[in-house]
């Protein structure tokens, strides 16, 4: 298998995370998603919800982050107790974590801007999992036990936040299909069929 770094971009409610997990299982390689969040949590002493909120904002303006950010020996960063943008630091940390995971060997990385952060690696294979909005809303409502209206708000908020984040740091739209080697619609195929399609494309 020539392509050993598999990145899975996905729309919320598309089943992308489950698909990524199964691909990793079938390939017998590590799957990373929460591991990246955990690394960010350790780096910034923030919880996952706060990190996602920071990422979703076009601009953040916490005047002092120094009291919250503690340098980690894993990263060679120096933090000053002056005005900084936490989203910038989160992206720097995320970049270092993703690159580090990729350096460790073959893996599947779900989300975390993997398609962009690993774009210069010849062994990278990027997939985007999408689905019709109505179907994603239905799935989110079921999974999170919320009303359809609330599920719609969740889907729209997450979609906007992820797009803002990618545009800010990658300078591209996550919906630009030229970013990916393979795009799959789980409104047309099952998650298992998506897994098989990815594995077939890797041959």
C-alpha positions as CSV (number, residue, x, y, z in Angstrom):
1,X,0.0,0.0,0.0
2,X,1.7,3.2,-1.2
3,X,-0.7,5.6,0.6
4,X,-0.3,5.2,4.3
5,X,-1.5,8.4,5.8
6,X,-5.3,8.5,5.4
7,X,-7.1,11.7,6.3
8,X,-10.8,11.7,6.7
9,X,-12.6,15.0,6.3
10,X,-16.3,14.8,7.0
11,X,-19.5,16.7,7.5
12,X,-21.1,16.3,10.9
13,X,-23.7,13.6,10.7
14,X,-22.2,12.0,7.6
15,X,-20.8,9.0,9.4
16,X,-17.2,10.0,8.6
17,X,-15.8,9.2,12.0
18,X,-17.2,5.7,12.1
19,X,-16.0,5.1,8.5
20,X,-12.5,6.3,9.5
21,X,-12.4,4.0,12.5
22,X,-13.4,1.0,10.4
23,X,-10.8,1.8,7.7
24,X,-8.1,2.0,10.4
25,X,-9.3,-1.4,11.8
26,X,-9.2,-3.0,8.4
27,X,-5.8,-1.7,7.7
28,X,-4.6,-2.5,11.2
29,X,-3.3,1.0,11.8
30,X,-4.0,3.6,14.5
31,X,-7.0,5.9,14.3
32,X,-6.6,9.4,15.6
33,X,-9.4,11.8,16.4
34,X,-9.9,12.2,20.1
35,X,-6.1,11.7,20.5
36,X,-5.5,15.1,18.9
37,X,-8.1,16.8,21.0
38,X,-6.5,15.2,24.1
39,X,-3.1,16.6,23.0
40,X,-4.7,20.0,22.6
41,X,-6.3,19.7,26.0
42,X,-3.0,18.9,27.6
43,X,-1.2,21.7,25.8
44,X,-3.8,24.4,26.6
45,X,-5.4,23.1,29.7
46,X,-8.8,23.6,28.0
47,X,-11.6,21.2,27.6
48,X,-12.7,19.9,24.2
49,X,-15.7,22.1,24.1
50,X,-13.7,25.2,24.6
51,X,-11.2,24.3,22.0
52,X,-13.9,23.7,19.4
53,X,-15.5,27.1,20.4
54,X,-12.2,28.8,19.8
55,X,-11.7,27.1,16.5
56,X,-15.2,28.1,15.3
57,X,-14.7,31.9,15.9
58,X,-13.4,34.0,13.0
59,X,-11.7,36.2,15.6
60,X,-11.0,35.6,19.3
61,X,-9.9,38.3,21.6
62,X,-8.7,37.0,25.0
63,X,-6.2,39.7,26.1
64,X,-4.2,37.4,28.3
65,X,-3.7,33.7,27.7
66,X,-0.4,33.3,29.6
67,X,-2.1,32.3,32.8
68,X,-4.0,29.5,30.9
69,X,-1.3,28.2,28.6
70,X,1.5,26.1,30.1
71,X,4.4,25.2,27.8
72,X,4.6,21.4,27.3
73,X,8.0,19.6,26.8
74,X,6.5,18.0,23.7
75,X,6.4,21.4,22.0
76,X,9.2,23.9,21.5
77,X,7.0,26.9,21.9
78,X,7.5,30.0,24.0
79,X,4.3,31.7,25.3
80,X,4.3,35.3,26.4
81,X,1.8,36.7,28.9
82,X,0.7,39.4,26.4
83,X,-2.1,39.8,24.0
84,X,-2.3,36.7,21.8
85,X,-4.9,34.9,19.7
86,X,-5.6,31.5,21.2
87,X,-6.9,30.2,17.9
88,X,-3.5,30.8,16.4
89,X,-1.8,28.8,19.2
90,X,-4.4,26.1,18.9
91,X,-3.7,25.7,15.2
92,X,0.1,25.6,15.9
93,X,-0.4,22.9,18.5
94,X,-2.8,21.0,16.3
95,X,-0.3,21.2,13.4
96,X,2.5,19.8,15.6
97,X,0.4,17.0,16.9
98,X,-0.9,15.9,13.5
99,X,2.6,16.0,12.0
100,X,3.9,14.1,15.0
101,X,1.3,11.4,14.6
102,X,2.1,11.1,10.9
103,X,5.8,10.8,11.6
104,X,5.0,7.8,13.8
105,X,3.9,5.7,10.8
106,X,0.8,4.7,8.9
107,X,-2.5,5.9,10.4
108,X,-6.0,7.3,9.8
109,X,-6.6,10.8,11.0
110,X,-10.2,12.0,11.1
111,X,-10.7,15.8,10.8
112,X,-8.1,18.0,12.5
113,X,-7.3,19.7,9.1
114,X,-5.4,16.6,8.1
115,X,-6.0,17.1,4.4
116,X,-4.2,20.5,4.6
117,X,-1.6,19.8,7.3
118,X,-0.3,16.7,5.4
119,X,-0.8,17.9,1.9
120,X,2.9,17.9,1.0
121,X,3.4,14.2,2.1
122,X,3.4,11.9,-0.9
123,X,2.0,9.1,1.2
124,X,-1.1,11.0,2.1
125,X,-4.5,10.0,0.8
126,X,-7.4,12.3,1.6
127,X,-11.0,11.4,1.7
128,X,-14.1,13.6,2.3
129,X,-17.3,12.1,3.6
130,X,-20.5,14.1,2.9
131,X,-24.2,13.5,3.1
132,X,-27.4,15.6,2.3
133,X,-28.1,18.1,5.0
134,X,-31.6,16.7,5.8
135,X,-30.1,13.3,6.4
136,X,-27.3,14.7,8.6
137,X,-29.9,16.6,10.7
138,X,-31.9,13.4,11.1
139,X,-28.8,11.5,12.2
140,X,-27.7,14.2,14.7
141,X,-31.1,14.5,16.2
142,X,-31.2,10.7,16.8
143,X,-27.6,10.5,18.0
144,X,-27.8,13.4,20.4
145,X,-31.5,12.9,21.4
146,X,-32.5,16.5,20.4
147,X,-35.3,17.9,18.3
148,X,-34.9,18.4,14.6
149,X,-34.8,22.1,15.0
150,X,-32.0,21.8,17.6
151,X,-30.2,19.3,15.4
152,X,-30.4,21.8,12.5
153,X,-28.8,24.5,14.6
154,X,-26.0,22.1,15.6
155,X,-25.3,21.0,12.0
156,X,-25.3,24.6,10.7
157,X,-23.1,25.8,13.6
158,X,-20.5,23.1,13.2
159,X,-20.5,23.4,9.4
160,X,-19.9,27.2,9.7
161,X,-17.3,26.8,12.4
162,X,-15.3,24.2,10.5
163,X,-15.4,26.2,7.3
164,X,-14.3,29.4,9.0
165,X,-11.4,27.5,10.7
166,X,-10.1,26.0,7.4
167,X,-10.5,29.2,5.5
168,X,-8.5,31.1,8.1
169,X,-5.6,28.8,8.4
170,X,-5.5,26.8,5.1
171,X,-6.8,29.6,2.9
172,X,-9.1,27.2,1.1
173,X,-12.7,25.9,1.5
174,X,-13.1,22.5,3.0
175,X,-15.8,22.0,0.3
176,X,-13.4,22.5,-2.5
177,X,-13.2,18.9,-3.8
178,X,-9.8,19.5,-5.3
179,X,-8.5,19.1,-1.7
180,X,-9.3,15.4,-1.8
181,X,-8.4,12.2,-3.6
182,X,-11.8,10.6,-3.0
183,X,-15.2,12.1,-2.1
184,X,-18.1,9.8,-0.9
185,X,-21.7,10.6,-0.3
186,X,-23.3,8.5,2.5
187,X,-26.7,9.6,1.3
188,X,-26.1,7.3,-1.7
189,X,-24.0,4.5,-0.2
190,X,-23.8,2.9,3.2
191,X,-21.0,3.4,5.6
192,X,-19.7,-0.1,4.9
193,X,-19.7,0.6,1.1
194,X,-17.8,3.8,1.9
195,X,-15.2,1.8,3.8
196,X,-14.9,-0.7,0.9
197,X,-14.5,2.2,-1.6
198,X,-11.7,3.7,0.4
199,X,-9.9,0.4,0.7
200,X,-10.3,-0.3,-3.0
201,X,-8.9,3.1,-3.9
202,X,-5.8,2.4,-1.7
203,X,-4.9,-0.7,-3.7
